[in-house]
């Protein structure tokens, strides 16, 4: 076993009083914005008195607010840091800014790849550039790759064994590789990693976690390891994750919006959350000793039924690590890791519902002894992210009925306050993306990466419309699923279809007819009673009404290929074409190459 890395004292990143002051400021802004938004909503609903329907609408609106308000202020803080801090990373994580990149890597680090019923050739394609980089840096002996398989398909398992045996042979003497497949997949991914900890964890100081769709460069891995090695208080260091360039139209537009939203939101939240940061389960590095000692997850069960396990394990592990006295931080740099996003709406919904079920399990941990206040906030916000969905649908249904039954819209809602509330909601909803978009447009190099100002603005408009259609579809899906959870319906750890593929109309109809019925019914009722209200209702009802054609069209392979060629959803990796991604021979980068010309910035 390699020797443990020496630890050394480092200066405090943010004095306790300073971090407390940041959190106090955030709480004050959050509370004031919540109160102000509810006051405007109450004023808007005041015509004709304040009755039961008005109270119900106000309560539903209150449930939707926390996620938007938190996102708004995270975005504002993130924007201020991005624009006015000399070094944004140093402003939120000074130890990272002090890492030069030539510090010796002395720790033994395990690289954990967790897989289930995936094509091994795809994962090996993503692994080998990283292994080659570690070897070239002279650090191969300090790392050991563990392929932790939960594959249940016999044919895929046979292919896995053959492919990873060949990989082990190719890298023998340079980077150690161990392949293990579990016969019993207890506790899903968390159980897979826990078994690693029990068998091999004592051999290593750190572990880098990867999902089947993860890609990390050796430089990114070494940067994370050097940072956690330099700070003995760090228990988990999470890297920012962005989407790999895709040839799926659905994924391209989603990833463009994700790149914008994550940037300002993560920087802003890191400023005030500090040592109580997030863990997203992959593309991160863990300190194994406290992780093994403090982050084991309990088994969930109901009245003696078959044992059930936590699906969204990552944030629970983060709050347990913080409760044990170790920092959990996020490093918001965009070259630390990529992931593949679902290529179609139906695949996205499948993944989203697994997260929904997992987050709903968090209520069991809200009263856990020893958790930090910020940790409890994170768990509550994660629950509200999905509880807010039925609240949005409740606003659509109840609001539509109330407007339809009113003599005129003005007898139900004040036009001035209603318009002000609508604008406020739109600004808060899109604030993280707006903040990043402004920063990009003001930064010549960033503008160039996205294909120039003109293309960027076109893509921003496309993504805005896309989000207005997509979000209510997801909200109604969450509502249906959460209703099912009340009656015992659950979803397991299902595999993803990662390759581009068409969605037949019949398949979309079978999965999305309830969404279409809801959207068309709401718009139809307003068309017959209060046509003037349709424009506003489109923001909640338009997406569900268009769910079927949206799913079919955005999955068309020809549309995705065309989008990649003309730059719809263009990501900086398609313009700048980093060498690490060229090794993956991604079709999106190859498709974008002919159109790459020096763009006006």
N, C-alpha and C positions, 0 to 999 in steps of 0.2 A: 504494500500500500504506500502511496506517495505521502510525503510529509505534509502536515498541515501548514497553511500559509501563515506567516507571522501577522499578528494584528498590531495596529498602532492607533494611538489616539488621534482623532481628527477634530477640528474645530466645529462647534455647533453650527448647523446650517441656518437655523432661525431661532433666536432666543425664545424661550418659552413664552415670555410676555408678548413678544412680537407675533408669534403664531396665534396666541390667544386673541390678540387684538384683531388679526385678520379674520378669525372665525367669528368674533363678535360682530365685526362689520358686515360679514356675509349674512349672519342671522338677522341683523337689523334691516338690511336691504331686502332680504327674502320676506321677512314679516311685513314690512311696509308695502311691498309690491303685492303680496297676497291680499292685504287689507284694502289697498287702493283698487285692485281689480274687482274684488267682491263689492266694493262700494259703487263702482261704475255699473256693475251688473245689476245691483239692486235698484239703482236709479233708472236703468234702462227698462226694468220690468215694472216700474211704478205706475204706469197708466192703469186706471180702473181699480186701484187699490192693490194690496199685496195679499194674495190668497194662497191656497194650498199648492196650486200648480207653480206659482212663482217661487214658493219656498223650495219645492222639489227641484226646480230648475237651478236655483241658486246653490243647493247642496251638491247637485251633480257637477256643476261648474267648479265648485270648490275642490272636488276630488281630482279634476283634470289639471288643476293649477300647479301643484308642487313641481311636477316634472318640467313644465314650461318655465316657471319662474327660476328654478335652479339653473336650467340651461341658459336662460337669458343672462343672469348675472355671471355665470362662468364664462360666457362668451364675451361680455363687456370687459371683465378682468383680463381674460386671455388676449383680447384685442389691444388693450392698453400695454400689456407686457410685450406683445409682438411688435408693436409700433414704437414704443418709447424706451424699452430696456436695451442697454448696449449689448447685453448677452442674455436673451430670454431664458436659456437653460440655466445659466448661473443665478438668475433671479429666483428660480424655484428649486434648484438642486445644485448648490455650489460644488459639492464633491465631484459631480459629473464634469463640471467645467474645468476642474483641476487635473483630470486624467489626460495625460499627454498622448497615450497610445503606445508608448515604448516600455511601460512598466513590465517587469517579468511576471509571467503567470506561474505562480507557485502552487496553486490549489489543484486538487484532483476534482474534475468536474464530470458528472454523468450527463449525457444527452439522452433524454427520454422521449422516444417517439411512440405515441399511443395510437393504435390503429384498430379498426374493426371492419372487416369485409370491404377492404379497399384494394385497388389495383397496385401491386407492389412495384411495378415498373415506374409508375408515376411518382411514388415516394422516393425511390432510389434516384430518379432524375433530380429531385429536389435536394437529396442528401449529399450526393457526390461532390458538387461544387464546394459545399461547406467543409467536407472532410479534406478536400484537396487544399483549401485555404488554411485550415488548421495545420496540416502537415507542412505546407510551404512556410508558414510562420514559425516553424520549429516547436510547435506546441502540441503536436499529435499525441505524444506520450502522456500529456496531462488530461486527455479527454477519453471517454469511453462511451460509445453509442449503445444504448439498450433499445431494442425494438420490442415493445410490449404489446403483444397481440391479443385481442379479444375476438378474433375472427371465428364465426360459427359456421361459415360455408366451407364444406370439405374441399371443394375444388380450388377456392381461393387460398385456403390454408396450405394446400400442396404447392401452389405456385409461390406463396410467401416463403415457405421453407427452402425451396430451390433457389429463389432469387436472393434471399438474404444469406444463404450459405455461400453463394458465389460472391456476394459483396464482402463477406467476411474474409474469404480467400484473397480477394484483390487487395484488401487493406491490411492484411496481416503484417505485423511488424511496424506499422505506421500509426494506425488508430485502432484500438480494440473495439470489437463489435460482439454483442450478445443478442441472440434472438430467443424469445420465450413466448409461447402461446399458452394461455390459460384454458383449462378444460371447463372451469366454472367461472362465469363472468360476473361474480358478485360485486355489487357496488359500482358497476360500470367503470368509467375512467378513474374515478377517485380510488376505487378498490384496486385497479390495475397498478396505479402508482404506489398505493400503500403496500402491495405485495413486493414491489421493487424495494421499497424502504426496508422491509423486514429481511429480505434476502441479501441485498447488496448495498443498502444505504450507508452502512458504517464504513464502506471503502472510500467514500467520496465526501468532500466538503460541500460542494454545490451540485445543483442539478438544473439543467436547462430543459424546459418543457416545450415539446412540439406536438401539434396536432397533425393528423394525416394530411391536411391541406396547407401546412406551414412551410414557409421557405425563409431561412435565415442565412446570411452570409457569414463567413468566418470572422470578418471584421466586426460584425454586429455581436456575435457570440463573445468574442474577446473583449469588446468594449463593456458589455454587461458584466462579465466575470471580473474585469479589472476594477470596475466601480464597486461591486459588492465585496471584493477582496480588500479594497482600501477602507471600507467602512464596516467595522465589526458589529455595528448596531443594525445593519440592514438585514432583514429577514427575507423579503421578497422584493425584487426589482423587476417591474413590468415594463417592457418596451412597447412603444406605440406600434399598432398593427395597421397596415393598409392593404388594399386589395391588389392582387396580381392583375396585370392587364389581361382583359378577357375579350373574347369574340362573341359573347352573349350580349344582346342589346339590353336585356334586363339587368345583367350584372354590371355592364359598363356604366350605365346611368346611376345605378345604386352606388357604385364605388366612387364615382365622381363626387356625389353628395356626401358620402362617408368621409372622403378625404377632406372636404371643407369643414364638415361638422365636428369631426374629431379633433382637429388642430386647435381651434380656439377653445373648445370646451375642455379639453384635457389640460391645456396650459393654465386656464383659469381655475379649474378645480384643484390642480396640483398646488397652486399658490396658497390656497387657504386650507386644504386638507392636509398638506404636508406629509407627516409620517403615517397618516391613516389613508394611504392611497388605495387604488383598486388592484385586483388581480383578475385577469381574464382567462386564466387557465392554460395559456400557451404563449410562446415567444417571450418567455420570462425566465429569470434565474432565481432559484430558491436556495436558502441556507439550510442544509439538510438536518443538522443536529436539532435545531428548534422545531423544524417542520415535523420531524419524526416524533419528537417529544410532545408537541402541543397541538398539532393540526389533524389528528385522527378524527374522522367524522362518525357520529353515532348512527346507528341503524334506526330507520323510521318504521314503525309498524302500527297497525290499527286493530285493536280488540283481538289479538291473537292470530290475525291473518298472516299470510306469507310476508316475510320481511321485505320492506321497501327501503330504498336508498335515495340519498340526495342526488338529484340530477345536476343542479347548478352548484357544484361543489366549491368553485373557485373563490367566490366572495366570502363564503363561510371560512375557508382556510385563511383568507386574508385577515378577517377580524379576529380569528383565534391567534394568528401570529402576532398581531398588534397587541392583543390582550396579554400575551406572554412577554411583552416588553421589547419586541423587535419592531423596527420600522418597516412599513410597506410603502414603497414609492413607485411612481410611474415616471419614465423618462420619455418626454414627448418629442422624440426625434423620428423623422419619417423614413429613415433608412435602416431601421433595426429589425424589420421583419415584415413579411407579406403573408397573406392568406388568400385562398380561393373562395369566392362567394358563390352561392347557389345560382345556377344559370337561368332559372325560370321562377315565376311567381309561386307555382305549386311547391317546388323544392324549398323555396324560401319560407313558405308557410309551415312546412314540416319541421324545419329547424327552429322556427320562431315559437311553435307550440311547445317544443321540448323545453325551451328557455322559460316559457310561460309557466309550465308546471313546476320547473325547478325553482323559479323565483317565489312561487306561492308557498313553497316549503319553508321559506325564511321566517315566517311568523313564529315558528317554534323556537327561534333563537333570539327573539327580541328581548326577552327577559333574562338571557344568559348572564350569569355573574361575571364581572370583570371586564365586560366590553367597554370600550371607550365611547363617549357620546357621539363622535363622528362616525364610528363604526355602526352604531344603532341607526343613525341617520341614513347611512348607505343602504342598510337592509330595508328600512322603511321605504326609501325612494325606489329601490329595486322592486318592491311589491307594488307600489303605486304606479310604476311604469305600466303594469298590466291591468291593475284595478281601474286605472284611468280609462281603459278601453270601453268597458260597459258603461262608464259614465258618459263618454262621448256619444255612444249609441243611444243612451237614454235621453241625452239632450236632443239628438236628431228626432227620435220618435215622439217624445213629449212636446218638444218645441214645434214640430210639424203639426201635430194635432191641435195645439193651442192656437197657432196662427190660423189654421184652417177653420177653426170654430169662431174666431174673432170676427167682428163686423168688418173691421179694416185692420191692417197691420199696425197702424198708429194707435189703435185701441188696446193693443197688447204690449207693444214695445215702443219706447221713445226713439225717434229717428236719430237725434243728435247723440244721445248716450249710447245707443245701439251701434252706431257707426264708429264712435270712439272705442268702444269695447272690441269691435271686430278688428280694427286696426291694431290695437294693443295685442290681441291674441295672435294675429299674423306676425307681428314683429317678434314676439316672444318665441313663437313656434320656429321661426326661421333664423333667429338671432345667431346661433353658432355658425351657420353657413354664411350669413350676411357678413359677420365679423371677419371670417377668413377670406371671403371674396374681396372685401375692401382692402385688406392687407395685401392680397395677391396683386390686385390692380395697381396698387401703389408701389409695387416692388418689381423692377424690370426683369430680374432674373426669374422670379417666380412666374410672372406673366408669360415669359418665353417658354417655360416648362409646360405650361398648359396650352401651348399653341398660339400665344399672342392674345391681346386684349379682345379682339373681335370674336375669335372662336370661343374664348373663355366666357364672354357674356352670353353668347348663343347657348352654350352648354349650361350656364347657370339658369337661364330661362327654361330650358328643356327639363332640367332636374327639378325646378320648382313645380312645374306642372305635374311631372312624374310623382313627386312626393304628395301633392294634393290628391292625386288619384290613388296612390298606393296606401297611404296611412289609414284612411277609413276602411279599406278592404281588410287590412290587418286588424284594426280595432273590432270589426264585426266578427272576424275569425276568433279573436281572443274571447269575445263575449260568448260565442257558441261553446268554445272549449271550456271556459270557466264554469258555464252552466253545467256542462257534462261532468266536470270535476266534483260538483256538489253531489252528483249521483254515482260517484265511483269510477267514472271514465278516466283512464290515464293513458299516457303514451310512453313507450319504452325508448331505449337508446337505439334509434334506427339509423341505418347507413344513409349516406347522401349519394345522389347521382350527380357527379361533378362535371361530366362532359356536356357540351351543348347538345340540345335535342329539341325537336318540335313538340308542342303541346297540342294534341288533337282537340278539335272543338268539343267532341263528346266528353272527353276527360275533363276539360274545363267546365263544361255544363254540369257534370256530375258533382264536381267539388264546389262550384261557386254559384249554383242556382239560388241558394238562400240570400247571398249577398245581392244578386241581381234583383231578386224580388223585393228586398228591403229598399234599395235605392230607387227602383222604378215606382214603387208604391208611394214613397215620400214625394218624389217629384210629380207624379201623376195627381196626387191629392192636392198639392199646391197649385198645379196648373188649372185644376177645376175650381179652386176656391180663391186663392190669393196669388196670381201669377207674378206679382211684383216681388214676392219673396223667393222666387226660384233662384235668382242670381246668388243669394247668400246661402241657400240650401245646397247648392252645387258643391260647396267646400266640404260638406259631410256626406251628401247623398250621391254626388257625381261618381266617385270612385267605385262604390258598390254597384251602381247601375252599369258601369263599364267593365266590371271585373272580368267577365268572360272574354270579350275581345282584347282586353289589356293583357290577359294571361297568354292568349294565343299569339298575338302580334309580337309582343316583346320576346317571345321564345323562338321566332322564326330565324333559322341559321343565316339566311341570306341577309336579313336586316342587321344582324350582328356583324357579319363580315363587311357590309357596306358602312356601318357606323365606324368600324375600326379604320377603314380606308379613308373616310372623309373627316375623321376626327371627332365624331360625336362621343362624348364621354372621355375625351383625351386626358390621359394622366401624364405626369412629367416623365415617367419611365418610358413612355412611347416616343417622347421627343428627345430625351437625353440618352436613352438606351444604355443603361449601366452595363458594364461587362458581365457582372454576375448574372443578370437576367438574360443576356444573350446566350449564355451557356444552356439555358433551359429551352431555347428555341420556341418561345411562346408565339403562337400564331398571331396574336394581337400586335406584337411588336413587329413581326415580319410584314403583316398587312399594312401597318402604319408607315413602314419605311419608305415606300415610293413617294408618299406625299410630304415627307419631311423636307422642308425648305427653310432657310433662315426666315423667321417670321418677324414682322414688325412688332415691336414691343413699346 
